[in-house]
Amino acid sequence: MTAAATIDIDRATYERDGYLHLPGYVGAAWLEELQAVAAAFVEQSRHVERSDATFDVEPGHCADAPRLRRLNSPVDQHDTFARFALDGPASDLAIAVLGGPVRYHHSKLNFKWSDGGEPVDWHQDIQFWPHTDFSPLTIGVYLDDVDAEMGPMGVIPGSHHGPLYNLYGEDGSWSGSMRAGDIAALDLGEVAWLDGPAGSVTVHNCCIVHGSMSNRSARPRPLLLQTYSRADAYPILGIGANGVTGRLSGTVIGGTANSSITVDGRVIPGAPDWSRRGAPTIFGSQHAARG
């Protein structure tokens, strides 16, 4: 039995505040396995000189002193990450919070390296990968103990009910962060900083305003992230990262999807998902239906 099966999830608090904070949620066995695999990827990164499809590295990264920003799509990189996200505590928690089957979207492992690991400016997630609703959430797992000095994630409670901000700069180029004027209008005194011991979990809605400070400590701050939506929510292709989120993106967990969506109040009973096996022609489908 995974942790999610034994912890009472407060869905009302999540709906109201847009986040959950679960210190020590991930059990010791899972945590040790995730830590070991993450450490192996750090060792692998010593052979990388610049960012590539697997690693995003900071300037100055080298074999003797690795400085990782991110392991890209860990679910597609190793079976441990895949089991954790698709058939383990993370997927169990997503199902519990969203109240039914979920659709896996993507994963990443952000390291925020020691002695100056980069901050993440205030932003919302949904602009990076729009969906047909606002159910997507991200579940984060701290693989090591995290305190205030290490740049834990901060969220503004209830901000998911507010405006969706423009993440383009004043010059019209994509920045991925909120504009200074919009940040100035926020009450940053309301920020909840989500730290905690190794195995602590954060859950945040795709519309909540969040970010983190740089890591001022002597230890990296590895945060494993995996994103899910309700099974009846679909990423909108042609916008942002949708379509480049990994081979297992779109996996439905805990049930099935009925390929039905509602647009402008009209229900579209859509065709099955043919993205992995190829679409039949209308002639073949209709001929088979006639018997």
C-alpha positions in Angstrom: 0.0 0.0 0.0 1.4 3.4 -0.9 1.4 6.5 1.2 -1.5 8.0 -0.7 -3.7 5.2 0.3 -3.3 5.9 4.0 -3.2 9.7 4.1 -6.5 11.7 4.3 -6.3 14.3 1.5 -8.0 17.6 2.3 -9.5 18.3 -1.2 -11.5 21.3 0.2 -8.3 23.0 1.3 -6.7 22.3 -2.1 -9.7 23.8 -3.9 -9.7 26.9 -1.6 -5.9 27.5 -1.4 -4.7 26.0 -4.7 -2.0 23.9 -3.0 -1.2 21.2 -0.4 1.9 20.8 1.7 2.5 17.2 3.0 5.7 16.9 5.1 7.3 13.5 5.0 4.7 12.1 2.6 7.0 9.7 0.7 8.1 6.7 2.6 11.6 5.6 3.3 11.8 2.8 0.7 10.6 5.0 -2.1 12.7 7.9 -1.0 15.9 5.9 -0.9 15.3 4.5 -4.4 14.6 7.9 -5.8 17.7 9.4 -4.2 19.9 6.6 -5.5 18.7 7.0 -9.1 19.0 10.8 -8.9 22.5 10.4 -7.6 23.4 8.1 -10.5 22.2 10.8 -13.0 24.4 13.4 -11.3 27.3 11.0 -11.9 26.3 10.6 -15.5 26.2 14.3 -16.0 29.9 14.5 -15.3 30.4 13.3 -18.9 28.3 16.2 -20.3 29.8 19.5 -21.2 26.7 21.4 -22.1 22.9 21.1 -21.9 21.4 18.4 -24.1 18.1 16.4 -24.4 18.8 14.8 -21.0 20.4 17.5 -18.8 20.0 21.2 -18.4 23.3 22.4 -16.8 24.4 25.7 -15.3 27.3 27.7 -16.8 30.5 26.3 -15.2 29.2 22.7 -15.1 32.1 20.3 -15.4 33.1 16.7 -14.5 34.9 17.8 -11.3 32.1 20.1 -10.2 28.7 19.3 -11.7 26.1 22.0 -11.5 22.7 20.7 -12.7 19.6 22.7 -13.3 17.4 19.9 -14.4 17.1 16.3 -15.5 14.6 16.4 -18.3 11.6 14.0 -18.4 12.8 11.6 -15.7 9.8 9.4 -16.2 11.1 8.6 -19.7 14.7 8.3 -18.4 14.4 5.6 -15.8 12.0 2.9 -14.6 12.1 4.1 -11.0 10.8 7.5 -11.9 8.2 6.0 -14.2 6.8 3.6 -11.5 6.7 6.4 -9.0 4.8 8.8 -11.3 2.6 6.3 -13.1 1.9 3.5 -10.6 3.1 4.8 -7.2 2.7 7.5 -4.6 2.6 10.4 -7.0 -0.2 9.0 -9.2 -2.1 7.8 -6.1 -2.0 11.4 -4.7 -3.1 12.9 -8.0 -6.1 10.6 -8.2 -7.0 11.4 -4.6 -6.8 15.2 -5.1 -8.5 15.3 -8.5 -11.1 12.7 -7.4 -10.8 10.2 -10.2 -8.7 9.0 -13.1 -5.9 11.3 -14.2 -3.9 12.0 -17.3 -0.1 12.2 -16.8 1.4 15.2 -18.7 5.2 15.5 -18.0 7.9 15.3 -15.4 11.2 17.0 -14.5 13.8 16.9 -11.7 14.9 20.4 -10.8 18.2 20.4 -8.8 18.7 24.0 -7.8 22.4 23.5 -7.2 24.2 24.6 -4.1 25.9 28.0 -3.5 23.7 30.1 -5.8 21.4 27.7 -7.7 19.1 29.9 -9.8 15.9 31.3 -8.6 12.6 30.7 -10.3 10.7 34.0 -10.8 7.0 34.4 -10.0 4.9 32.7 -12.7 1.9 30.4 -13.3 2.2 27.0 -15.1 -0.8 26.9 -17.3 0.6 29.4 -19.8 3.4 26.9 -20.6 1.1 24.1 -21.5 -2.6 25.1 -21.8 -5.3 22.5 -21.3 -9.0 22.3 -22.0 -9.6 23.0 -18.3 -7.8 24.2 -15.2 -7.5 20.9 -13.4 -3.8 20.3 -14.1 -1.7 20.1 -10.9 2.0 19.4 -10.2 3.2 17.2 -7.4 6.7 17.9 -6.2 8.9 15.7 -4.0 11.9 17.0 -2.1 14.6 14.3 -2.3 16.6 15.9 0.5 15.9 18.0 3.5 15.0 21.6 2.5 15.1 24.7 4.7 14.5 28.4 4.1 18.1 28.9 2.9 17.8 26.4 0.1 15.1 28.2 -2.0 12.0 26.2 -1.2 9.0 26.7 -3.5 6.7 29.6 -2.4 3.0 29.9 -3.4 0.5 32.6 -2.9 -2.6 30.9 -1.4 -5.8 31.5 -3.4 -4.1 33.1 -6.4 -5.4 30.3 -8.6 -8.8 32.0 -8.5 -7.4 35.3 -9.8 -6.1 36.5 -13.2 -4.0 34.6 -15.6 -0.9 36.7 -16.1 1.0 37.6 -19.3 4.4 35.9 -19.2 5.8 37.8 -22.1 8.2 40.6 -21.5 7.4 44.2 -22.3 9.2 43.8 -25.6 6.9 41.0 -26.6 9.4 38.1 -26.2 8.6 35.1 -24.0 10.1 35.4 -20.6 8.3 32.7 -18.6 7.9 35.1 -15.7 5.4 37.7 -14.5 5.9 41.4 -15.4 7.2 43.7 -12.7 4.0 45.7 -12.5 1.9 42.6 -11.9 4.3 41.4 -9.2 4.1 44.7 -7.5 0.3 44.3 -7.2 0.7 41.0 -5.3 0.8 40.7 -1.5 4.1 38.9 -1.1 3.5 38.9 2.6 1.0 36.1 2.0 3.5 33.7 0.4 3.6 30.2 1.9 7.1 28.8 1.7 6.9 25.0 1.4 10.0 23.5 3.0 10.4 20.3 4.9 12.3 17.1 5.5 13.2 14.7 2.6 10.1 13.1 1.2 8.0 16.1 1.8 5.5 16.8 -1.0 4.0 19.9 -2.5 0.8 19.9 -4.7 0.0 23.1 -6.6 -2.7 24.0 -9.1 -1.6 25.1 -12.6 -3.0 28.6 -12.0 -1.4 29.4 -8.6 1.3 32.1 -8.6 4.5 30.5 -7.4 8.3 30.8 -7.5 11.5 30.2 -5.5 14.6 32.0 -4.3 18.2 31.0 -5.2 19.8 28.3 -3.1 22.2 30.0 -0.6 23.2 26.7 1.1 26.1 24.3 0.5 23.7 21.5 -0.6 21.7 21.0 -3.8 17.9 21.1 -3.5 16.6 18.3 -5.8 12.8 18.6 -6.4 11.1 15.9 -8.4 8.0 17.2 -10.2 5.3 15.4 -12.1 2.2 17.0 -13.6 -1.3 15.5 -14.1 -4.8 16.6 -15.1 -8.2 15.0 -14.9 -8.5 12.3 -17.5 -11.1 14.3 -19.4 -8.8 17.3 -19.8 -6.5 17.5 -22.8 -3.4 19.5 -23.6 -3.9 21.9 -26.5 -1.4 21.1 -29.2 0.4 24.0 -30.9 0.9 26.0 -27.7 3.9 25.9 -25.5 5.4 22.6 -24.4 2.4 20.5 -25.4 3.5 17.8 -27.8 7.1 17.7 -26.6 6.5 16.4 -23.1 7.8 12.9 -23.4 6.9 9.5 -24.8 4.6 8.6 -21.9 2.8 11.9 -21.8 -1.0 11.3 -22.1 -1.0 8.1 -20.1 -4.3 7.7 -18.3 -4.0 6.3 -14.7 -6.7 5.0 -12.4 -9.4 4.5 -15.0 -10.1 5.4 -18.6 -10.8 8.5 -20.6 -13.9 8.7 -22.8 -12.5 11.1 -25.3 -15.3 13.6 -24.6 -14.8 17.3 -24.0 -17.1 20.3 -23.6 -16.5 23.5 -25.6 -18.9 26.5 -25.3 -21.3 24.3 -23.5 -21.5 21.7 -26.3 -20.3 18.1 -25.6 -18.0 16.7 -28.2 -18.0 12.8 -28.1 -14.6 12.6 -29.7 -13.0 9.7 -31.5 -10.6 7.4 -29.7 -7.0 8.4 -29.2 -5.1 7.2 -32.3 -1.9 9.2 -31.6 0.2 6.1 -30.9 -1.2 3.6 -33.4 -2.3 5.7 -36.3 -5.8 6.8 -37.4 -8.0 4.6 -39.5 -9.7 6.0 -42.5 -13.4 6.9 -42.3 -14.0 4.2 -45.0 -12.5 1.5 -42.8 -14.3 2.5 -39.7 -17.7 2.8 -41.4 -17.2 -0.5 -43.3 -16.4 -2.3 -40.0 -19.4 -0.8 -38.3 -21.7 -2.0 -41.0 -20.6 -5.5 -40.2 
